[in-house]
């Protein structure tokens, strides 16, 4: 990657070094359309912990980096990030409805509409092809 800043503070011990690395890490993640500790380590030439801290900050402060099971990260640009957020809310509400024992097809549709999942709700009402 051209223009990569080689940081001398491998541990990013100062706020200035961390902020500079964060700005570079954001550009890096967008350029590669990927988010991983090893990617940030390799291009910024920093240690594991600082790279993890940079990605953790991206998770907190942006919508395009998400955590995955096992400590992995995922690059999720818009509109994917919005859809993931809507699906997360949908699943959360479905589980709450299950716990309350008030889940039927109409409740699922209403929860889908609440989370702006209109395409999914309409698709569920379309007649299914018959098996021949």
N, C-alpha and C positions, 0 to 999 in steps of 0.2 A: 504494500500500500504506500503510495507516495505521500510525502508530507507527514509521516509518522514521527511523533516526537519521542525521542529516546530519553526516558526519565532517569535521572541519576539516583533519586531516592526510591530504591527498590521496594521499600516498605510503606511508602506514602505517609510518612510520619507527620508531615505538616499539612495544615488545611489547604494551603496554596497548592502543594503537590497533589493532594487528593482531588481538589477541584479541577486542576488542569487535566489530570488523568481521567476524571469523570467525563469531561467534555470530549476528550479524545475517544473514550470508550463508547460514548453515544454515537459518534460518527462511525466508528468501527462496526458496531452492531447494525446500524442502518446500511452501511456499505455491503457487508457480508450477508445481511438478512438472516443472521443467526446470533444466538446469545449463548456463550459458554465460557466457563472459567478458563479453559485452556486457550481459547481464541484471544481473550483479553490478556492473559499472561504472555502469550507468544508475541503479539503485536506491540504491546506496551512494555514488554520486558520487565515485568514485575512478578512478585511472588504470588503464591496461591491465595493466601488470606486477603491481600489487598484486592486481587481480582474478584474474589467472592464478595467482598464488601462493596465494590463498585456495582456489581450486578444486583446485589441486595438493595442498594440505593435506587437503581433503575426500577426495580419492582415496586418500591414505595412511591417513587416520584413520577413515573411515567405509565402509559397504558400499553406500551409496545413490548415490554418484557414481563413474562409471567413465570412463576415457579411451577415446576413439575414434580411428580413423585420422585424420590431418590435424590433430591438436591439438584436436579437438572433445571435448566432454564429454557424457555421457548421465546423466540421472536414472534410476536403476533401483531403485525401492523393493522391499522384500521383498514377495512371494516371487520376483519377477523377478531380483533380485540373486543369490539362491541358485541359481536355475536357470542363470543365466549362468555362475556359478562352476563348477557341476557340468559344464556343457557344455564349458567351457574345459579342465577336467581330463580329460574324455573325449577331446577332440580331441588334447590333448597325448599321452595314453597311446596313442591310435590311431597317431599319427605315429611314436612310439617303436617300436611293434610293427611298423609298416611297415619301418622302418630295420633291424630285426632279422630281417625276413622271416618272421615268425610270425603273420601275420594271416589268419584265416579267420572264417567266420560265428560259430563258437562263441567265438572269442577276442573278437570284437566284442561279443557278448552278455555275456561275463564282464566286460569293461571297462565296459559300460553298467551292469551291476549294481553294480560297484565304486563307481560315481559316483552311485548312487541314481537312475538313469534308468529305473526299472522300467516306467513307462508307455510309454516308447519301445521298450524291449526286447519287451514284450508285444505292442505294436502291430506289430512286425516279424514276429511269429509268426502273426498273424491271416491267414486266407486272403484273397488279393486278389480283388477282383471281376473277373470275366472280361469281356473285351471282346466285345460281341455285334455 
